[in-house]
Amino acid sequence: MTAWPRWVLTLLLAISSLPPSHAGDGRLEVTVEGLKSSRGRVALALFDSAESYAERDEPYRREFVPVDEKACRWVVEGLPPGDYALIFYHDRNDNRVLDKNKLGIPKEPYGFSGGAGALFGAPSFDAVRFSVGEGTRALVLRPH
């Protein structure tokens, strides 16, 4: 039996230590504009299926982005092509919670991809769905 060259073993070891990846070539650029103040952060949650969107517990990606000049920008790299949905809110007091009144109505501005409204609960995945391919997809969102 022949011994493996040292460089092959080194390469195999390096590859085996890489984390598994499901990344793709898609890029998402989200701009949230029309905020009434520059205080706090904007909380964004990106969902990659109707099931995860319905549960709202495990978004594909999430981020709290600082507000600058009453707007913010979030860039997500390496997205696999597919359908996504996005939810956001302006966390004005930076407590990482969407504050609500006694009736459960949000007291902080919020919104969804596709500009869908939420009169009686969150809109469906189909109402907020957008596609990401291998290039860059840009979304400009405004809160309700």
C-alpha positions, 0 to 999 in steps of 0.5 A: 500500500502506498502512502499518501503524499503529505500535501494531500493529507494537509488538504484533506485536513483543511477541507474537513475543518471547514464548516458545512455551507449552504451558501449560494451566490445571491446577495440581498441589499435591504434599505429601510427608509422613512423612519421618524427618528435616528434613535435605536436600531432596526430589527430585521428577520429573513425567512427562507420558507413559509413554515419558518415565517409562520413560526417566526422563531428561527429566521434564516438570518437576523440582525439589529442594524443601527439607524443613520439619518432616519434609515438603515441598510442591511446586506446579506451575502451568500444566499442560495437562490429561492423565495424569502420573506422579511419582517422588520421593526424600528426598535426605537428604545433599543430594548430588542423587543417589539413594544406593544400596547395593552391590546397587543398592537405594536407601538413601534413602526414595523413592516414586511417585504412587499409592502404588505400591511397587517391590519388583523395579524401578519400577512401570509408568506405569499403576500410578502415573498420575494425571490433571490437569484444569483445576483443582487436583489435590492429591497427598499422598505418603509414602516407602517 
